[in-house]
Amino acid sequence: MHLSDFDYALPPDLIAQEPLADRSGSRMLVLDRAKQRFEDRSFSDLPNLLDRGDLLVLNNTRVFPARLLGRRRGTGAQPIGKGNPAAREYLTGEVELLLTRRESEDVWQGLVHPGRKIRTGEVLAFGEDELEAEVLDRGARGVRRVRLIPRAGERPAAARPAGADLVASLFDSTSIATRFAPAGAGAVGPEIDRLIDRLGHVPLPPYIHRADQPQDRETYQTVYAKVRGAVAAPTAGLHFTPHILSALGARGIETAEITLHVGPGTFRPVQVENVEEHRMEPETFEVSEEAASRINPALSKGRRVVAAGTTCVRTLEHAARVAAKREGGASAGAPHIEAGGGETNLFIYPGFEFRAVGALLTNFHLPRSTLLMLVSAFAGRELVLRAYEHAVEQRYRFYSYGDCMLVL
């Protein structure tokens, strides 16, 4: 299967740059797989389009302001020749650190930009005299391990580096993270989170061509977000409101919440022409016992499980495969999932056998992306591409802040 099989033309002006004032006011293209047709509806129609007894699965991950903007301190940096008059300016130039995954209370994986010249031991500074980050090491795809060090109250103001709330230093080269160290007594994690929340920016997707705004902290977040850890929102969930959730419940549609922390890999382009050769980056997930206690009875009774987003699909199908593998790969009887957590790099593309998911709510995805491949695996590539062509003709809004599609 070729990467070019998942291409389509999208006018740039259809890429939504702002959310709607009313989350649930989005348009929704409904695909009927059995009848091989689609129709234009509104997201507010969702409760009436699902059946009583359906189980809707939501991803409750919470996006945190993972994008830190600061400057190099020149500390631990590779020196530049004295004959270069721009050396001092270069060594203290602007820098961006995107925190991608927490390893422990004070250690994170992250991406530094521009990062080519930044080496182990270099110090980066963010904000005003509260936190710094030291580069610990470099791993694959430019990912770094960094130690973030809260500085407020650690030493007299006169002895602190000017204009540094948070300092990051880059570590060693085999693991890949950012580390935040304590400023004094007390738990490290809450203090670091407080500083990240105050200094950080919402990591909007690269196709949103504007700086983040304060309101993005709310609008680029589902109304049911609980578990902090994502650097990108599960965007199919952005359409839900408390009113829609209440209407679903009133219709007899049960919900269950799972967690998959969306990482930056969701925006990375596929680099191979043969789709089968692509490897997904792992993402952290959790399926609680409570969620499994709702999902498994639905599966055993043949009730439809509706996934709100591709992140839910990957989590549910991973958990179903874990359960089947534990039973020796048996496929007889009703499928079920296994509670637990860990990482998944499950790659879903046409030919994939779905075991848990019976319907899918999803946004419109980038050409040649793994997300479009997943939807194509679920609904059929030809039907999906025809639906996308229709959505372009009807001027649907695309991507994270855009409209959505329900596949039944």
Secondary structure as the mmCIF struct_conf table of DSSP 4:
data_model
#
loop_
_struct_conf.conf_type_id
_struct_conf.id
_struct_conf.beg_label_comp_id
_struct_conf.beg_label_asym_id
_struct_conf.beg_label_seq_id
_struct_conf.end_label_comp_id
_struct_conf.end_label_asym_id
_struct_conf.end_label_seq_id
STRN STRN1 HIS A 2 HIS A 2
HELX_RH_3T_P HELX_RH_3T_P1 LEU A 3 PHE A 6
HELX_RH_3T_P HELX_RH_3T_P2 PRO A 12 LEU A 14
STRN STRN2 ILE A 15 ILE A 15
BEND BEND1 GLU A 18 GLU A 18
BEND BEND2 ALA A 21 ASP A 22
HELX_RH_3T_P HELX_RH_3T_P3 ARG A 23 GLY A 25
STRN STRN3 ARG A 27 ASP A 32
TURN_TY1_P TURN_TY1_P1 ARG A 33 GLN A 36
STRN STRN4 ARG A 37 SER A 42
HELX_RH_3T_P HELX_RH_3T_P4 PHE A 43 ASP A 45
HELX_RH_AL_P HELX_RH_AL_P1 LEU A 46 LEU A 49
BEND BEND3 LEU A 50 LEU A 50
HELX_LH_PP_P HELX_LH_PP_P1 ASP A 51 ASP A 51
TURN_TY1_P TURN_TY1_P2 ARG A 52 GLY A 53
STRN STRN5 LEU A 55 ASN A 59
STRN STRN6 THR A 61 VAL A 63
STRN STRN7 ARG A 67 ARG A 72
TURN_TY1_P TURN_TY1_P3 THR A 75 GLY A 76
HELX_LH_PP_P HELX_LH_PP_P2 ALA A 77 PRO A 79
TURN_TY1_P TURN_TY1_P4 LYS A 82 GLY A 83
TURN_TY1_P TURN_TY1_P5 PRO A 85 ALA A 86
HELX_RH_AL_P HELX_RH_AL_P2 ALA A 87 LEU A 91
TURN_TY1_P TURN_TY1_P6 THR A 92 THR A 92
STRN STRN8 GLU A 94 ARG A 102
BEND BEND4 GLU A 103 ASP A 106
STRN STRN9 VAL A 107 HIS A 113
BEND BEND5 PRO A 114 PRO A 114
TURN_TY1_P TURN_TY1_P7 ARG A 116 LYS A 117
TURN_TY1_P TURN_TY1_P8 THR A 120 GLY A 121
STRN STRN10 VAL A 123 PHE A 126
TURN_TY1_P TURN_TY1_P9 GLY A 127 GLU A 130
STRN STRN11 LEU A 131 ARG A 138
HELX_RH_3T_P HELX_RH_3T_P5 ALA A 140 GLY A 142
STRN STRN12 VAL A 143 PRO A 150
TURN_TY1_P TURN_TY1_P10 ALA A 152 GLU A 154
BEND BEND6 ARG A 155 ARG A 155
HELX_RH_3T_P HELX_RH_3T_P6 ALA A 157 ALA A 159
BEND BEND7 ARG A 160 ARG A 160
HELX_LH_PP_P HELX_LH_PP_P3 PRO A 161 PRO A 161
TURN_TY1_P TURN_TY1_P11 ALA A 162 GLY A 163
BEND BEND8 ASP A 165 ASP A 165
STRN STRN13 LEU A 166 LEU A 170
BEND BEND9 SER A 173 SER A 175
STRN STRN14 ALA A 177 ALA A 177
STRN STRN15 THR A 178 ARG A 179
BEND BEND10 ALA A 183 GLY A 186
HELX_RH_AL_P HELX_RH_AL_P3 VAL A 188 LEU A 199
STRN STRN16 HIS A 201 HIS A 201
TURN_TY1_P TURN_TY1_P12 PRO A 206 TYR A 207
BEND BEND11 ILE A 208 ILE A 208
BEND BEND12 ARG A 210 ARG A 210
TURN_TY1_P TURN_TY1_P13 PRO A 214 GLN A 215
HELX_RH_AL_P HELX_RH_AL_P4 ASP A 216 THR A 219
TURN_TY1_P TURN_TY1_P14 TYR A 220 TYR A 220
BEND BEND13 GLN A 221 GLN A 221
TURN_TY1_P TURN_TY1_P15 VAL A 223 TYR A 224
STRN STRN17 VAL A 227 ALA A 230
BEND BEND14 VAL A 231 ALA A 232
HELX_RH_3T_P HELX_RH_3T_P7 THR A 235 HIS A 239
HELX_RH_AL_P HELX_RH_AL_P5 PRO A 242 ALA A 250
TURN_TY1_P TURN_TY1_P16 ARG A 251 GLY A 252
STRN STRN18 GLU A 254 LEU A 260
HELX_RH_3T_P HELX_RH_3T_P8 PRO A 264 PHE A 267
BEND BEND15 ARG A 268 ARG A 268
HELX_LH_PP_P HELX_LH_PP_P4 PRO A 269 VAL A 270
BEND BEND16 GLU A 273 GLU A 273
STRN STRN19 ASN A 274 ASN A 274
HELX_RH_3T_P HELX_RH_3T_P9 VAL A 275 GLU A 277
HELX_LH_PP_P HELX_LH_PP_P5 MET A 280 PRO A 282
STRN STRN20 GLU A 283 VAL A 287
HELX_RH_AL_P HELX_RH_AL_P6 GLU A 289 SER A 300
TURN_TY1_P TURN_TY1_P17 LYS A 301 GLY A 302
HELX_LH_PP_P HELX_LH_PP_P6 ARG A 303 ARG A 304
STRN STRN21 VAL A 305 ALA A 308
BEND BEND17 GLY A 309 GLY A 309
HELX_RH_AL_P HELX_RH_AL_P7 THR A 310 ARG A 326
TURN_TY1_P TURN_TY1_P18 GLU A 327 GLY A 329
BEND BEND18 GLY A 333 GLY A 333
STRN STRN22 GLY A 340 THR A 344
TURN_TY1_P TURN_TY1_P19 PRO A 350 GLY A 351
BEND BEND19 ARG A 355 ALA A 356
STRN STRN23 ALA A 359 ASN A 363
TURN_TY1_P TURN_TY1_P20 PRO A 367 ARG A 368
HELX_RH_AL_P HELX_RH_AL_P8 THR A 370 ALA A 379
HELX_RH_AL_P HELX_RH_AL_P9 ARG A 381 GLU A 393
TURN_TY1_P TURN_TY1_P21 GLN A 394 ARG A 395
STRN STRN24 PHE A 398 PHE A 398
BEND BEND20 TYR A 399 TYR A 399
TURN_TY1_P TURN_TY1_P22 SER A 400 TYR A 401
BEND BEND21 GLY A 402 GLY A 402
STRN STRN25 CYS A 404 VAL A 407
#
